[in-house]
């Protein structure tokens, strides 16, 4: 019966699943990406933010205005939606919904306290009340 693993032909090492031939493995002290990512290379988020913050000159109502590319894109989307473009209208509503959700998440206060925290707050309030009463009596 044949062996389950093939050999690499260099000393009989079994070659198979998760066992690559010895001559194709990385040498000691070497990695698969020796130079790595070059310093100063930018990721997509950085390039996108930089590009959207660039200034562009537009002509609005006969006057030249300087606005960011992001503002220009949002204006253009709103204008297309107002003129009846259903795709633009759908995108605009999605953007408005996302902004509303983010603003609600940021403005939602934490209202529930654990029982131990509530006891601490009650103790502080009692202490403040007694201090105020003592100052009023003086």
N, C-alpha and C positions, 0 to 999 in steps of 0.2 A: 504494500500500500504506500502511496506517495506521501511525503511529508506535507504537513499543512502549510508551512511557510516555504517560500523560495529562498535561495541564498543569493547573496550579492556577488558571489564569485571572488571575493577578497577575504578568504579565511573562514568561510562558512557561516557568517553572521546571518541570522534569519531576517528576511525582509518581508514586510507586510504592513498591515494596518498599524499606524502610529510607530512604525519602525523603518525609517527611510534608510537607504544604503549609506554606509559610513562615509563614502567619498562625497556625498552631496550635503552632508550636515555642515553646520557652521563650525569653524575652527574655534578652539578655546580662546576666549577674549574678544571674539568678533560678534557683531550682531548683524541682523538682516538689513539694517538701515544705518550704515556707519556714519554718514554725514548728517542724518537727521533733517529736521525742518530747518530751512535757512532762517537766520535771524532777520527780523524785519518783515517777514512774509505775513500778509494780513489774512484774516479769516473773512468769511462772507458777511458776518454781522458788522464788522468794522468798515468794510468797503461800502456796504449798504448805507450805514449811518453817515459816513463821510459824503457819499454821493448825494443823499437826500438833503444834506445841510448846505450844499453848494448854492450860491446865489445865481439867479437868472433874472433877466430884465424882460418884463412883459408890457404890453400896451393895453391898458384897460380904460375905456371911456375917453380915448384920445390922449391919455397921460401915460408916461412911462413910469413903471414901478419896479422896484427890485424886491423880489421875494425868494424864498427857498424853493428848491425843486419839489419838496414835499407839499408845500402850500399850493404850488402850481398844479401838481397832480390831483390834489383834493378838489381844487377849484374846477379843474377840467372834468373830473368825475361828477361833481355836483351839477355842472352845466349840462353834461350829457344826460344825466338822470332827469333834469328839469325839462329837457327837450323831448323826452319820451323814450329814450333808449332803455329797454327793459333790463338788459344785462347790467348797465351802469346803475340803474335803480336798485337792482338786487345787491350789487356790490356795496353801494352806499349804505343800504339798510344793514348789511352785515357789519360794516365798519362802525356804524352808529351803535349797533347792539354790542359789539365788542368793547367800545369805549364806555358804554353804560355799565356793563358788567364789571369792568376794571374799577370804575369809580365807586361802585357799590361795595366791591371787595375791600377797597382801601378805607372807605368811610364807615364800615361796620365795626362798631366798638365791641369789645369783649365784655359781655354783661354777666356771665355766670362765673361765680367764684366757688372754689372748693369750700367745704365746711370749715376747715382750719383757717383759711384766709378770711372767711366771714367773721370768725371769732376774733381774729386779730383786728379787723376793721372796727368791730363793735367796741373792743377794748380801747382803741385809739379815740373813738368818738366819745366814749365815757370820760376818758382822761381830759380831752379838750373841753368838754362841758363843765367838768369840775374846775378846771383852770379858769374858764371864763366866769363861772359863778364866784370864784374866790377873788378875781380881779374886780368884779362889780361890787362886791361887799366892801372892798378896801376903799 
